[in-house]
Amino acid sequence: MALVDTKIAGVRLAKLNRFEDSRGLFFEAFRASWVGGDRRWVQWNYSRSAAGVVRGLHFHRRQSDYWLVPEGRLIAALVDVRKQSPTYRAALCIALDAAEPQALVIPPGVLHGYRAMTGVTVMYLIDQEYDASDEYGVRWDDPDLKLPAAWYQGPAPVLSARDSNAPRLGDMAV
């Protein structure tokens, strides 16, 4: 396993070691030591999305996420909205594909979401039990996010009502 820093402080990509033979494949999906042994991961979630679905963008003030894609392919979008961060307003997209096992570590205060490029399953650990009062949404297509052009390209996304009606970043007190 190799843990790679990204251009957003605290967002890390774990490149997992995949072992395959005639019986199938195996990889370690998670070790607490990879993401800092001081975190206590308390909830495990499963999400299945059809191709074309966009989930997010959301951020939390207290919750960290650890994403794993065991099936399909997605593009994750991330924007640092932590005003005190050295990478404040940095934006990036990362492709996650089950064919190349990787995990994404997302700290509190980093806006995140994904576009399902195929049918995709996302399993994610969080270090706080879900609390709706700690989830904030921003429009997925807000140009002020300055995400890479690839994020905005493609067919019109399938969105939830909540994500469709999310405010622009500039309209929030972040």
C-alpha positions in Angstrom: 0.0 0.0 0.0 1.2 3.5 -0.9 -0.3 6.6 0.7 -0.1 9.6 -1.6 -0.7 13.2 -0.6 -2.8 15.3 -3.0 -2.8 19.1 -3.6 -5.4 19.5 -0.8 -4.0 19.2 2.7 -5.2 16.1 4.4 -6.8 14.5 1.3 -4.8 11.3 0.7 -5.1 8.5 -1.8 -4.2 5.0 -0.7 -3.0 2.8 -3.6 -3.9 -0.6 -2.4 -2.0 -3.8 -3.2 -4.0 -6.2 -5.3 -3.2 -9.9 -5.4 -4.8 -12.0 -8.1 -4.5 -15.6 -9.2 -6.7 -18.3 -10.6 -9.0 -18.3 -7.6 -9.8 -14.6 -7.8 -8.4 -11.5 -6.1 -7.6 -10.1 -2.7 -6.6 -6.7 -1.3 -6.5 -5.1 2.1 -9.2 -2.4 2.0 -8.4 -0.6 5.2 -6.0 -0.4 8.1 -6.5 2.3 10.8 -2.7 2.9 10.8 -2.9 4.0 7.2 -5.0 7.0 8.0 -3.8 7.9 11.5 -4.3 5.5 14.4 -5.9 8.2 16.5 -9.1 8.2 14.5 -11.9 6.0 15.7 -13.9 4.8 12.6 -17.5 4.3 13.9 -19.8 3.8 10.9 -19.6 1.9 7.6 -21.9 3.0 4.7 -22.7 1.5 1.3 -23.9 3.5 -1.7 -24.9 2.2 -5.1 -25.3 4.6 -8.0 -26.3 4.1 -11.6 -24.1 5.6 -14.4 -24.7 9.4 -14.7 -25.6 9.9 -11.0 -23.9 12.8 -9.3 -23.8 12.7 -5.5 -22.9 15.9 -3.7 -21.2 18.1 -3.3 -21.2 17.9 0.5 -18.9 18.7 3.4 -18.8 18.2 7.1 -17.2 20.2 9.9 -16.5 17.2 12.2 -16.6 14.1 10.0 -13.8 12.4 8.0 -14.5 9.9 5.3 -12.6 6.9 3.9 -14.0 5.9 0.5 -13.4 2.6 -1.3 -14.9 1.6 -4.7 -15.2 -2.2 -4.9 -17.3 -2.0 -8.2 -17.4 0.4 -11.1 -15.8 3.7 -11.8 -16.3 7.3 -10.6 -14.8 10.7 -10.6 -14.5 12.3 -7.2 -14.6 16.1 -6.9 -12.9 17.8 -3.9 -12.6 21.4 -2.9 -10.9 22.7 0.3 -13.3 25.1 2.0 -11.4 25.3 5.3 -10.5 29.0 5.6 -7.5 28.3 7.8 -6.0 25.6 5.5 -2.9 26.3 3.5 -4.7 24.8 0.5 -7.9 26.8 0.9 -10.0 26.8 -2.3 -7.8 24.2 -4.0 -9.9 21.9 -6.2 -9.2 18.6 -7.8 -10.8 15.5 -9.3 -9.6 12.0 -8.7 -10.7 8.9 -10.7 -11.5 5.8 -8.6 -11.9 2.5 -10.4 -12.5 -0.9 -8.9 -10.0 -2.3 -11.5 -7.2 -0.5 -9.6 -8.1 -0.6 -5.9 -7.6 2.7 -4.2 -9.1 4.5 -1.2 -9.6 8.2 -0.6 -9.2 9.9 2.7 -11.3 13.0 3.1 -10.9 15.2 6.2 -13.5 17.5 7.7 -14.0 20.8 5.8 -13.3 19.4 2.3 -16.2 19.5 -0.1 -16.7 16.2 -1.8 -18.9 14.3 -4.2 -18.7 12.0 -7.2 -20.0 11.4 -10.7 -20.7 7.8 -11.5 -19.0 7.0 -14.8 -20.5 3.5 -14.7 -22.8 1.7 -12.2 -20.7 2.1 -9.1 -20.6 1.0 -5.5 -19.0 3.1 -2.8 -18.3 1.8 0.6 -17.2 4.4 3.1 -16.1 4.6 6.7 -16.8 7.7 8.7 -15.3 8.7 12.1 -18.4 10.3 13.5 -21.9 8.7 13.4 -24.0 10.5 10.8 -25.4 13.7 12.0 -27.6 15.6 9.5 -26.8 18.9 11.3 -23.1 18.5 10.2 -23.8 18.1 6.5 -23.7 21.0 4.2 -24.3 21.0 0.5 -23.1 23.1 -2.4 -24.3 23.0 -6.1 -22.3 20.4 -8.0 -21.9 22.7 -11.0 -21.0 26.0 -9.2 -18.3 27.6 -11.4 -16.8 29.3 -8.4 -15.5 25.9 -7.2 -13.1 25.9 -10.1 -13.1 22.2 -10.5 -11.2 20.7 -13.5 -13.3 20.9 -16.8 -13.8 17.2 -16.9 -16.1 17.4 -13.8 -18.6 19.6 -15.8 -18.5 17.6 -19.0 -20.8 14.8 -20.0 -24.6 14.2 -20.0 -26.8 16.0 -17.6 -26.4 14.3 -14.3 -29.1 12.5 -12.3 -29.4 14.4 -9.0 -31.4 14.1 -5.8 -33.8 17.0 -5.0 -31.6 18.1 -2.2 -28.4 18.2 -4.4 -30.4 19.9 -7.2 -31.4 22.7 -4.8 -28.1 23.1 -3.0 -26.8 26.7 -2.7 -23.8 28.1 -4.4 -20.6 28.3 -2.3 -20.8 32.1 -2.3 -24.2 32.0 -0.7 -23.0 29.9 2.3 -21.3 31.1 5.4 -18.5 28.5 5.2 
